[in-house]
């Protein structure tokens, strides 16, 4: 039963990730790279280095993300790290072997649509359970160490990147690149609603005790139990334990799979939460 449930999910996530990779590659090779624009994060650093050295953008994207792939394994888990590693590797190969057409040289169109495509690709890969850029993983790690929010850390990192871009590529190119980054980040928000967002998850299941043990013992999540009654027609007001936990966006795929593997009929309700204080999760830890 577990394999029957997980295999379709894996196929679906793989298709989403591959689609995201091809879209991000299109944004990079058809818009940003030919016009000397950059994005934020590790991709932005790779683009800057490739513009001022003979090094390949494909090689740089993969090599510079290696430390973050290792960090992803520690912070999130093996499956997330594998997906991230494969996604970045496939993106690098796409940039080498796929002949994307150069669409336009209009700077405003390049900034807006290049950012939109790259952001859309990144957002889809995140929906599939991975990332295309190690900045998000680094920001989560630093969030636990220095207490700044993930958004503040990503913003600070990109300020440094765009400052170097202004020095090395020129003020105008750097300003258009900031516009590219803003378009990309807003598109990622549209697809994924932000990597730093908390998700409140309510679980209604006849196997609530087994799910509770899995959440607490294996997934290290705090759980609140509500006493409820079934309201379905033939339930005779039977009492049931309703579980509530909160987690980060990147954890949702993994935890939903674990819940469904225990009870395929479980009702899982997700809702966005702006912030959480207290309890077991004081910061945003990823397993």
SENU-56329 format. One record per atom (N, C-alpha, C): residue number from 1; x, y, z. Coordinates in steps of 0.05 Angstrom, whole numbers, plus 5000, padded with zeros to 4 digits. Last residue first. Layout:
N
     k      u      v      w
   NUM      X      Y      Z
...
This chain:
287
     k      u      v      w
   287   5277   5382   5174
   287   5288   5356   5180
   287   5293   5341   5154
   286   5284   5449   5194
   286   5277   5431   5173
   286   5291   5405   5177
   285   5258   5499   5239
   285   5276   5477   5234
   285   5266   5459   5212
   284   5249   5558   5250
   284   5239   5542   5229
   284   5258   5519   5223
   283   5240   5565   5321
   283   5250   5575   5295
   283   5238   5557   5274
   282   5209   5537   5356
   282   5212   5566   5361
   282   5224   5580   5336
   281   5173   5484   5362
   281   5186   5498   5340
   281   5187   5527   5346
   280   5149   5472   5412
   280   5173   5458   5404
   280   5188   5472   5382
   279   5127   5535   5440
   279   5124   5507   5432
   279   5150   5495   5424
   278   5137   5602   5411
   278   5134   5582   5432
   278   5131   5554   5421
   277   5103   5628   5355
   277   5121   5632   5377
   277   5116   5611   5398
   276   5096   5638   5286
   276   5090   5621   5308
   276   5111   5626   5330
   275   5063   5672   5231
   275   5086   5668   5249
   275   5076   5650   5272
   274   5023   5664   5192
   274   5044   5684   5188
   274   5068   5680   5206
   273   5003   5606   5161
   273   5005   5619   5187
   273   5028   5639   5184
   272   4957   5574   5116
   272   4980   5591   5121
   272   4980   5605   5148
   271   4934   5508   5124
   271   4928   5536   5123
   271   4954   5552   5130
   270   4908   5444   5106
   270   4931   5462   5109
   270   4921   5491   5108
   269   4883   5383   5126
   269   4876   5410   5120
   269   4900   5428   5126
   268   4869   5318   5110
   268   4891   5336   5117
   268   4884   5364   5107
   267   4840   5259   5128
   267   4834   5286   5119
   267   4856   5305   5129
   266   4860   5194   5107
   266   4862   5216   5127
   266   4854   5242   5113
   265   4862   5150   5076
   265   4837   5164   5077
   265   4837   5188   5096
   264   4911   5126   5082
   264   4906   5139   5057
   264   4880   5155   5057
   263   4950   5126   5135
   263   4921   5126   5130
   263   4915   5141   5104
   262   5005   5120   5127
   262   4992   5107   5150
   262   4962   5105   5146
   261   5015   5148   5082
   261   5025   5121   5083
   261   5013   5105   5106
   260   4996   5198   5095
   260   4980   5182   5076
   260   4989   5153   5076
   259   5038   5215   5130
   259   5011   5212   5140
   259   4994   5193   5122
   258   5081   5216   5094
   258   5082   5199   5118
   258   5054   5194   5129
   257   5064   5255   5058
   257   5069   5227   5049
   257   5069   5208   5072
   256   5062   5300   5091
   256   5037   5289   5080
   256   5041   5260   5070
   255   5117   5306   5101
   255   5099   5298   5123
   255   5073   5288   5113
   254   5138   5319   5050
   254   5148   5296   5064
   254   5128   5287   5085
   253   5109   5366   5037
   253   5108   5342   5020
   253   5116   5317   5035
   252   5122   5403   5079
   252   5095   5393   5075
   252   5094   5367   5059
   251   5171   5426   5086
   251   5167   5401   5100
   251   5140   5388   5092
   250   5172   5475   5062
   250   5188   5454   5050
   250   5183   5427   5063
   249   5139   5506   5096
   249   5129   5499   5070
   249   5145   5475   5058
   248   5142   5481   5164
   248   5149   5500   5143
   248   5140   5489   5116
   247   5088   5469   5212
   247   5113   5462   5198
   247   5119   5484   5178
   246   5046   5447   5265
   246   5054   5467   5246
   246   5082   5461   5236
   245   4987   5407   5279
   245   5015   5412   5281
   245   5022   5435   5262
   244   4934   5371   5308
   244   4942   5396   5296
   244   4972   5400   5300
   243   4885   5320   5304
   243   4912   5328   5309
   243   4918   5355   5295
   242   4830   5296   5338
   242   4838   5313   5316
   242   4865   5324   5322
   241   4801   5236   5357
   241   4823   5255   5362
   241   4830   5269   5337
   240   4730   5226   5363
   240   4755   5222   5348
   240   4775   5243   5357
   239   4667   5195   5377
   239   4689   5213   5384
   239   4714   5206   5369
   238   4609   5191   5337
   238   4632   5177   5348
   238   4655   5197   5353
   237   4557   5204   5320
   237   4572   5222   5338
   237   4596   5209   5351
   236   4543   5165   5283
   236   4532   5164   5310
   236   4548   5181   5330
   235   4555   5163   5230
   235   4577   5161   5249
   235   4568   5159   5278
   234   4525   5169   5184
   234   4522   5144   5199
   234   4543   5141   5221
   233   4538   5223   5167
   233   4510   5213   5171
   233   4508   5189   5189
   232   4590   5257   5204
   232   4580   5244   5180
   232   4553   5229   5187
   231   4617   5279   5245
   231   4591   5291   5238
   231   4578   5278   5214
   230   4653   5256   5301
   230   4647   5254   5273
   230   4619   5265   5267
   229   4679   5301   5349
   229   4660   5280   5342
   229   4656   5280   5312
   228   4741   5312   5385
   228   4719   5319   5368
   228   4700   5296   5364
   227   4794   5341   5420
   227   4773   5320   5421
   227   4749   5329   5404
   226   4857   5354   5393
   226   4831   5364   5399
   226   4812   5340   5400
   225   4925   5358   5408
   225   4902   5340   5403
   225   4876   5353   5412
   224   4984   5381   5378
   224   4961   5388   5396
   224   4938   5370   5388
   223   5052   5366   5372
   223   5025   5360   5364
   223   5005   5368   5386
   222   5116   5379   5344
   222   5097   5383   5366
   222   5069   5378   5356
   221   5158   5332   5311
   221   5139   5354   5310
   221   5122   5355   5336
   220   5194   5292   5294
   220   5201   5312   5315
   220   5184   5337   5314
   219   5186   5248   5263
   219   5188   5274   5249
   219   5193   5297   5268
   218   5185   5206   5301
   218   5202   5205   5277
   218   5206   5232   5264
   217   5154   5223   5346
   217   5178   5207   5350
   217   5197   5208   5325
   216   5111   5257   5327
   216   5128   5264   5350
   216   5155   5250   5350
   215   5090   5233   5280
   215   5097   5261   5280
   215   5116   5268   5303
   214   5082   5180   5299
   214   5100   5185   5276
   214   5109   5214   5276
   213   5044   5189   5339
   213   5070   5177   5346
   213   5090   5182   5324
   212   5001   5208   5307
   212   5013   5225   5328
   212   5041   5215   5335
   211   4989   5163   5276
   211   5000   5187   5263
   211   5013   5205   5283
   210   4969   5130   5316
   210   4992   5121   5301
   210   5006   5145   5287
   209   4925   5161   5332
   209   4946   5155   5351
   209   4972   5146   5337
   208   4892   5164   5286
   208   4905   5188   5297
   208   4928   5182   5316
   207   4865   5134   5250
   207   4890   5124   5260
   207   4906   5147   5272
   206   4822   5160   5230
   206   4816   5139   5249
   206   4842   5127   5261
   205   4835   5231   5226
   205   4840   5204   5218
   205   4831   5184   5239
   204   4853   5294   5208
   204   4830   5279   5219
   204   4832   5250   5208
   203   4897   5345   5220
   203   4894   5318   5210
   203   4871   5304   5224
   202   4919   5408   5201
   202   4900   5393   5217
   202   4895   5366   5204
   201   4974   5449   5200
   201   4963   5425   5188
   201   4944   5411   5208
   200   4998   5511   5181
   200   4984   5497   5202
   200   4970   5473   5189
   199   5060   5531   5159
   199   5035   5518   5151
   199   5023   5504   5175
   198   5099   5590   5153
   198   5090   5567   5169
   198   5063   5557   5158
   197   5143   5611   5102
   197   5116   5611   5114
   197   5111   5586   5131
   196   5190   5613   5076
   196   5191   5617   5105
   196   5164   5615   5118
   195   5182   5607   5022
   195   5194   5584   5036
   195   5193   5588   5066
   194   5121   5629   4991
   194   5144   5635   5008
   194   5155   5611   5023
   193   5082   5612   4956
   193   5074   5628   4979
   193   5097   5630   5000
   192   5091   5587   4908
   192   5096   5571   4932
   192   5089   5585   4957
   191   5077   5620   4865
   191   5076   5591   4862
   191   5076   5576   4889
   190   5083   5671   4886
   190   5058   5664   4873
   190   5055   5633   4871
   189   5136   5670   4902
   189   5115   5673   4922
   189   5088   5664   4911
   188   5159   5667   4851
   188   5163   5645   4870
   188   5141   5646   4891
   187   5145   5718   4833
   187   5134   5694   4820
   187   5137   5670   4837
   186   5174   5750   4867
   186   5145   5752   4868
   186   5132   5728   4855
   185   5226   5735   4851
   185   5217   5729   4878
   185   5187   5731   4881
   184   5227   5754   4797
   184   5231   5725   4803
   184   5220   5719   4831
   183   5221   5809   4803
   183   5201   5794   4787
   183   5203   5764   4794
   182   5267   5819   4833
   182   5241   5824   4845
   182   5219   5809   4830
   181   5307   5804   4796
   181   5304   5789   4822
   181   5277   5794   4834
   180   5299   5843   4757
   180   5296   5814   4751
   180   5291   5798   4776
   179   5311   5888   4786
   179   5284   5885   4776
   179   5279   5856   4769
   178   5365   5877   4793
   178   5348   5879   4816
   178   5319   5876   4808
   177   5381   5881   4740
   177   5382   5855   4753
   177   5366   5855   4779
   176   5377   5935   4731
   176   5359   5917   4716
   176   5358   5890   4729
   175   5419   5949   4765
   175   5392   5958   4771
   175   5371   5941   4756
   174   5463   5925   4739
   174   5456   5916   4766
   174   5428   5925   4773
   173   5465   5953   4692
   173   5460   5925   4691
   173   5451   5914   4718
   172   5477   6005   4713
   172   5452   6000   4698
   172   5445   5970   4697
   171   5527   5998   4738
   171   5504   6006   4753
   171   5478   5998   4739
   170   5569   5942   4722
   170   5559   5968   4717
   170   5532   5973   4732
   169   5595   5895   4735
   169   5580   5895   4710
   169   5568   5923   4703
   168   5623   5905   4783
   168   5635   5889   4762
   168   5621   5892   4735
   167   5591   5938   4816
   167   5619   5944   4813
   167   5631   5930   4788
   166   5541   5914   4813
   166   5544   5942   4805
   166   5573   5949   4800
   165   5553   5863   4833
   165   5545   5865   4805
   165   5548   5894   4795
   164   5563   5876   4886
   164   5585   5867   4870
   164   5578   5869   4840
   163   5509   5889   4898
   163   5530   5909   4901
   163   5555   5902   4885
   162   5484   5841   4891
   162   5478   5862   4872
   162   5498   5886   4875
   161   5505   5812   4935
   161   5509   5802   4907
   161   5505   5825   4887
   160   5487   5842   4979
   160   5516   5839   4974
   160   5521   5831   4945
   159   5432   5835   4973
   159   5443   5862   4972
   159   5473   5861   4966
   158   5428   5780   4980
   158   5425   5791   4953
   158   5434   5820   4951
   157   5436   5776   5035
   157   5454   5762   5017
   157   5452   5775   4989
   156   5392   5806   5054
   156   5419   5814   5059
   156   5439   5802   5040
   155   5348   5774   5036
   155   5351   5801   5027
   155   5380   5811   5031
   154   5358   5727   5065
   154   5359   5726   5036
   154   5363   5754   5025
   153   5350   5749   5117
   153   5376   5737   5110
   153   5379   5736   5079
   152   5297   5766   5116
   152   5318   5785   5122
   152   5345   5775   5112
   151   5271   5716   5108
   151   5268   5738   5089
   151   5291   5758   5092
   150   5283   5690   5156
   150   5293   5679   5131
   150   5292   5701   5109
   149   5302   5734   5210
   149   5283   5719   5194
   149   5295   5710   5168
   148   5357   5722   5256
   148   5343   5738   5236
   148   5323   5721   5221
   147   5383   5685   5289
   147   5357   5695   5297
   147   5343   5714   5278
   146   5430   5657   5281
   146   5432   5685   5287
   146   5406   5699   5293
   145   5416   5602   5273
   145   5441   5609   5287
   145   5441   5638   5297
   144   5369   5596   5245
   144   5371   5582   5271
   144   5395   5591   5287
   143   5383   5626   5200
   143   5360   5634   5216
   143   5361   5622   5244
   142   5421   5595   5176
   142   5430   5619   5190
   142   5408   5630   5208
   141   5387   5555   5154
   141   5408   5548   5173
   141   5417   5573   5189
   140   5356   5586   5120
   140   5343   5571   5141
   140   5363   5564   5163
   139   5396   5604   5085
   139   5381   5623   5101
   139   5366   5610   5124
   138   5413   5557   5060
   138   5431   5572   5077
   138   5416   5591   5095
   137   5366   5545   5031
   137   5376   5526   5052
   137   5395   5540   5071
   136   5364   5589   4997
   136   5342   5583   5016
   136   5351   5565   5038
   135   5411   5584   4967
   135   5408   5607   4985
   135   5386   5602   5006
   134   5417   5544   4929
   134   5423   5538   4957
   134   5418   5560   4977
   133   5367   5531   4881
   133   5387   5550   4891
   133   5391   5545   4921
   132   5327   5498   4869
   132   5347   5502   4848
   132   5369   5520   4857
   131   5299   5447   4912
   131   5305   5475   4906
   131   5326   5476   4884
   130   5241   5404   4922
   130   5270   5409   4920
   130   5274   5439   4917
   129   5186   5391   4917
   129   5201   5382   4940
   129   5231   5386   4939
   128   5155   5413   4878
   128   5162   5384   4875
   128   5179   5374   4898
   127   5154   5465   4892
   127   5129   5450   4895
   127   5134   5420   4893
   126   5206   5477   4877
   126   5200   5476   4905
   126   5174   5462   4910
   125   5199   5475   4822
   125   5217   5456   4834
   125   5212   5454   4864
   124   5164   5519   4817
   124   5155   5492   4810
   124   5173   5471   4823
   123   5198   5562   4832
   123   5174   5556   4847
   123   5163   5528   4842
   122   5237   5561   4792
   122   5245   5556   4819
   122   5220   5548   4836
   121   5204   5574   4748
   121   5218   5549   4749
   121   5226   5541   4777
   120   5186   5625   4763
   120   5167   5604   4759
   120   5180   5577   4760
   119   5236   5653   4764
   119   5220   5649   4788
   119   5199   5627   4786
   118   5248   5650   4709
   118   5266   5637   4729
   118   5251   5633   4755
   117   5204   5678   4688
   117   5209   5650   4681
   117   5227   5636   4701
   116   5209   5729   4713
   116   5184   5713   4715
   116   5189   5684   4709
   115   5260   5745   4696
   115   5254   5741   4724
   115   5230   5724   4729
   114   5248   5750   4641
   114   5270   5732   4650
   114   5266   5725   4680
   113   5208   5788   4643
   113   5201   5761   4634
   113   5223   5741   4641
   112   5238   5833   4665
   112   5211   5825   4675
   112   5206   5796   4668
   111   5287   5837   4637
   111   5286   5837   4667
   111   5260   5825   4677
   110   5271   5835   4583
   110   5290   5815   4594
   110   5287   5813   4624
   109   5240   5881   4580
   109   5228   5855   4575
   109   5245   5833   4587
   108   5281   5919   4590
   108   5258   5917   4608
   108   5244   5890   4605
   107   5316   5911   4547
   107   5325   5907   4574
   107   5301   5904   4594
   106   5311   5873   4490
   106   5299   5895   4504
   106   5303   5892   4534
   105   5325   5829   4464
   105   5347   5844   4476
   105   5337   5869   4490
   104   5294   5763   4463
   104   5294   5793   4460
   104   5319   5804   4473
   103   5306   5707   4458
   103   5279   5718   4452
   103   5280   5748   4446
   102   5347   5659   4436
   102   5348   5685   4448
   102   5323   5700   4439
   101   5327   5590   4447
   101   5329   5614   4430
   101   5332   5639   4446
   100   5366   5537   4474
   100   5344   5556   4478
   100   5348   5580   4460
    99   5389   5481   4463
    99   5393   5506   4448
    99   5368   5524   4451
    98   5415   5441   4513
    98   5391   5451   4500
    98   5396   5479   4488
    97   5465   5431   4537
    97   5457   5415   4514
    97   5432   5426   4500
    96   5476   5467   4580
    96   5497   5458   4562
    96   5485   5448   4536
    95   5429   5474   4608
    95   5443   5498   4598
    95   5465   5491   4578
    94   5419   5421   4622
    94   5401   5435   4603
    94   5415   5460   4591
    93   5459   5413   4660
    93   5460   5398   4634
    93   5442   5411   4613
    92   5440   5446   4701
    92   5467   5451   4689
    92   5469   5437   4662
    91   5391   5420   4711
    91   5392   5448   4702
    91   5418   5454   4688
    90   5411   5372   4731
    90   5396   5372   4706
    90   5394   5400   4694
    89   5435   5390   4779
    89   5451   5377   4758
    89   5437   5377   4731
    88   5391   5410   4806
    88   5412   5429   4799
    88   5430   5416   4777
    87   5361   5362   4812
    87   5349   5386   4799
    87   5371   5405   4789
    86   5396   5330   4841
    86   5388   5322   4814
    86   5377   5346   4799
    85   5398   5360   4890
    85   5422   5353   4875
    85   5416   5347   4846
    84   5344   5360   4905
    84   5358   5385   4900
    84   5382   5380   4883
    83   5334   5305   4912
    83   5319   5320   4893
    83   5333   5346   4885
    82   5371   5296   4954
    82   5374   5282   4928
    82   5359   5297   4907
    81   5351   5328   4995
    81   5378   5333   4985
    81   5382   5320   4957
    80   5300   5305   5004
    80   5302   5332   4995
    80   5329   5338   4982
    79   5318   5254   5022
    79   5302   5256   4997
    79   5303   5285   4986
    78   5348   5267   5069
    78   5361   5254   5046
    78   5344   5258   5020
    77   5335   5332   5099
    77   5334   5303   5097
    77   5345   5293   5071
    76   5344   5385   5122
    76   5318   5376   5113
    76   5316   5345   5112
    75   5396   5393   5142
    75   5374   5410   5151
    75   5347   5399   5145
    74   5430   5355   5118
    74   5429   5357   5147
    74   5404   5372   5157
    73   5419   5363   5064
    73   5416   5336   5075
    73   5414   5338   5105
    72   5433   5417   5058
    72   5405   5409   5055
    72   5400   5381   5067
    71   5488   5415   5062
    71   5473   5427   5083
    71   5444   5420   5082
    70   5498   5391   5012
    70   5506   5377   5037
    70   5491   5388   5061
    69   5479   5432   4980
    69   5467   5405   4978
    69   5473   5389   5003
    68   5514   5472   4994
    68   5486   5475   5002
    68   5470   5449   4999
    67   5562   5456   4969
    67   5560   5458   4999
    67   5531   5460   5009
    66   5543   5456   4913
    66   5550   5431   4927
    66   5550   5434   4958
    65   5536   5503   4886
    65   5513   5493   4902
    65   5520   5468   4918
    64   5582   5511   4857
    64   5576   5530   4879
    64   5553   5521   4897
    63   5576   5469   4818
    63   5598   5469   4838
    63   5591   5487   4862
    62   5530   5485   4787
    62   5532   5459   4801
    62   5552   5460   4824
    61   5543   5536   4769
    61   5518   5531   4783
    61   5519   5505   4799
    60   5592   5526   4742
    60   5591   5543   4766
    60   5566   5538   4782
    59   5577   5495   4698
    59   5596   5484   4718
    59   5594   5500   4744
    58   5544   5533   4672
    58   5534   5506   4680
    58   5551   5494   4702
    57   5577   5575   4659
    57   5556   5579   4678
    57   5545   5553   4689
    56   5647   5563   4654
    56   5620   5558   4645
    56   5600   5562   4667
    55   5698   5614   4656
    55   5685   5591   4668
    55   5656   5588   4658
    54   5726   5659   4641
    54   5718   5640   4619
    54   5703   5616   4630
    53   5696   5716   4675
    53   5716   5695   4672
    53   5708   5676   4649
    52   5653   5749   4678
    52   5679   5761   4680
    52   5702   5741   4678
    51   5607   5717   4674
    51   5610   5741   4656
    51   5638   5752   4656
    50   5613   5679   4713
    50   5614   5670   4685
    50   5618   5694   4666
    49   5606   5710   4759
    49   5632   5697   4754
    49   5635   5689   4725
    48   5552   5723   4753
    48   5572   5744   4754
    48   5600   5732   4747
    47   5527   5672   4753
    47   5526   5689   4730
    47   5547   5710   4730
    46   5538   5655   4806
    46   5549   5640   4783
    46   5549   5657   4758
    45   5509   5693   4834
    45   5539   5692   4837
    45   5551   5677   4814
    44   5457   5679   4817
    44   5468   5705   4812
    44   5498   5706   4814
    43   5454   5627   4839
    43   5452   5631   4810
    43   5463   5658   4802
    42   5455   5639   4893
    42   5478   5625   4881
    42   5478   5627   4851
    41   5419   5702   4894
    41   5427   5676   4904
    41   5452   5665   4891
    40   5386   5734   4837
    40   5397   5733   4864
    40   5408   5705   4870
    39   5409   5743   4769
    39   5388   5738   4789
    39   5401   5739   4816
    38   5433   5787   4717
    38   5436   5766   4737
    38   5411   5764   4754
    37   5448   5800   4648
    37   5433   5805   4672
    37   5437   5781   4692
    36   5469   5795   4596
    36   5486   5803   4618
    36   5472   5811   4644
    35   5440   5775   4555
    35   5438   5804   4559
    35   5454   5813   4583
    34   5444   5720   4555
    34   5453   5735   4531
    34   5454   5765   4535
    33   5424   5708   4609
    33   5453   5704   4601
    33   5460   5720   4576
    32   5367   5722   4608
    32   5387   5735   4626
    32   5416   5733   4615
    31   5339   5695   4562
    31   5336   5723   4571
    31   5360   5734   4586
    30   5352   5644   4550
    30   5339   5660   4529
    30   5337   5689   4537
    29   5376   5623   4596
    29   5391   5622   4570
    29   5378   5639   4549
    28   5339   5633   4639
    28   5367   5639   4641
    28   5380   5643   4613
    27   5289   5615   4620
    27   5292   5643   4630
    27   5321   5651   4631
    26   5302   5562   4608
    26   5293   5580   4587
    26   5296   5609   4595
    25   5313   5543   4659
    25   5334   5543   4639
    25   5327   5562   4616
    24   5262   5547   4682
    24   5284   5563   4693
    24   5307   5565   4672
    23   5236   5509   4650
    23   5227   5537   4650
    23   5249   5555   4660
    22   5264   5462   4663
    22   5264   5471   4635
    22   5255   5500   4633
    21   5252   5459   4719
    21   5280   5461   4709
    21   5281   5472   4681
    20   5196   5453   4719
    20   5209   5476   4731
    20   5237   5481   4722
    19   5193   5402   4695
    19   5180   5426   4682
    19   5193   5451   4693
    18   5219   5372   4735
    18   5230   5374   4708
    18   5219   5398   4693
    17   5183   5379   4778
    17   5210   5388   4780
    17   5223   5392   4753
    16   5136   5355   4758
    16   5136   5383   4766
    16   5164   5395   4767
    15   5155   5303   4751
    15   5145   5318   4728
    15   5146   5348   4734
    14   5166   5290   4804
    14   5187   5289   4785
    14   5180   5306   4760
    13   5115   5291   4827
    13   5135   5311   4836
    13   5158   5312   4816
    12   5091   5248   4800
    12   5080   5275   4798
    12   5101   5296   4805
    11   5124   5206   4818
    11   5122   5212   4789
    11   5112   5240   4785
    10   5113   5208   4873
    10   5141   5212   4863
    10   5141   5219   4833
     9   5059   5195   4873
     9   5068   5221   4883
     9   5096   5228   4873
     8   5061   5142   4853
     8   5047   5163   4838
     8   5055   5191   4847
     7   5093   5119   4897
     7   5102   5120   4870
     7   5088   5141   4853
     6   5063   5122   4945
     6   5087   5139   4942
     6   5095   5141   4913
     5   5021   5085   4941
     5   5015   5113   4946
     5   5039   5131   4938
     4   5046   5037   4932
     4   5025   5045   4913
     4   5019   5075   4917
     3   5079   5033   4977
     3   5091   5037   4951
     3   5071   5047   4931
     2   5038   5025   5016
     2   5056   5049   5018
     2   5069   5055   4991
     1   5017   4976   5000
     1   5000   5000   5000
     1   5017   5025   5000
